[in-house]
Amino acid sequence: MSVGDDSGIELTGMTQVIPTVLAVVAVGLMVVALLAMASQNLAVAGMCFLSASLVIYLRETRFRNDGAGAA
C-alpha cells in the first residue's frame, strides 16, 4: 500500500521492524551511556558505547534494504 500519491514511500508490511528495533536499541544504549558518564560510572558508559557501536554495525551490515551489505 502506498502512503500518499506523490510521496514515493511504499510500506511493505513488517520488513522494517528489525532495523527499526535495532536503531531504538542503539539510541537507548547511547542514553544509558550518557547517564552513566554523567554519574561518573565510566566502565558502564564505555560498555554501552561499545554495545551501541556494535548494534549500529550489525544493523548497517546485516539489515540493509539495497542489498549492499556484507555477504
C-alpha positions as CSV (number, residue, x, y, z in Angstrom):
1,M,0.0,0.0,0.0
2,S,1.3,3.5,-0.8
3,V,1.4,6.4,1.5
4,G,0.2,9.4,-0.5
5,D,0.2,9.6,-4.2
6,D,3.4,11.5,-4.9
7,S,5.4,10.7,-1.8
8,G,7.2,7.7,-3.2
9,I,7.1,5.9,0.1
10,E,5.8,2.4,0.0
11,L,5.0,0.3,3.1
12,T,5.7,-3.4,2.7
13,G,4.4,-4.7,5.9
14,M,6.8,-5.8,8.6
15,T,10.0,-5.6,6.6
16,Q,11.4,-2.6,8.6
17,V,10.7,-4.0,12.1
18,I,14.2,-5.5,12.9
19,P,16.2,-2.5,11.6
20,T,13.9,-0.1,13.5
21,V,14.2,-2.1,16.7
22,L,18.0,-2.1,16.4
23,A,18.0,1.7,15.9
24,V,15.9,2.2,19.0
25,V,18.2,-0.2,21.0
26,A,21.2,1.8,19.8
27,V,19.6,5.1,20.9
28,G,18.7,3.6,24.2
29,L,22.3,2.4,24.8
30,M,23.6,5.9,24.0
31,V,21.2,7.4,26.5
32,V,22.2,4.9,29.2
33,A,25.9,5.6,28.3
34,L,25.4,9.4,28.7
35,L,23.7,9.0,32.0
36,A,26.4,6.6,33.3
37,M,29.1,9.0,32.1
38,A,27.3,11.9,33.9
39,S,27.2,9.9,37.1
40,Q,31.0,9.0,36.8
41,N,30.3,5.3,36.1
42,L,32.8,5.2,33.2
43,A,33.0,1.4,32.9
44,V,29.3,1.2,32.3
45,A,29.4,4.1,29.9
46,G,32.2,2.6,27.9
47,M,30.4,-0.8,27.6
48,C,27.2,0.9,26.5
49,F,29.0,3.0,23.8
50,L,30.8,-0.2,22.6
51,S,27.5,-2.1,22.5
52,A,25.7,0.7,20.7
53,S,28.5,0.8,18.1
54,L,28.2,-3.0,17.6
55,V,24.4,-2.7,17.2
56,I,24.8,0.0,14.6
57,Y,27.4,-2.0,12.8
58,L,25.1,-5.1,12.7
59,R,22.1,-3.0,11.6
60,E,24.0,-1.5,8.7
61,T,25.7,-4.7,7.5
62,R,23.0,-7.3,8.1
63,F,19.7,-5.5,7.6
64,R,20.1,-3.2,4.6
65,N,17.4,-2.8,2.0
66,D,19.5,-2.0,-1.0
67,G,21.5,-5.3,-0.9
68,A,24.8,-3.5,-0.5
69,G,25.6,-5.1,2.9
70,A,28.3,-7.5,3.7
71,A,27.9,-11.0,2.3
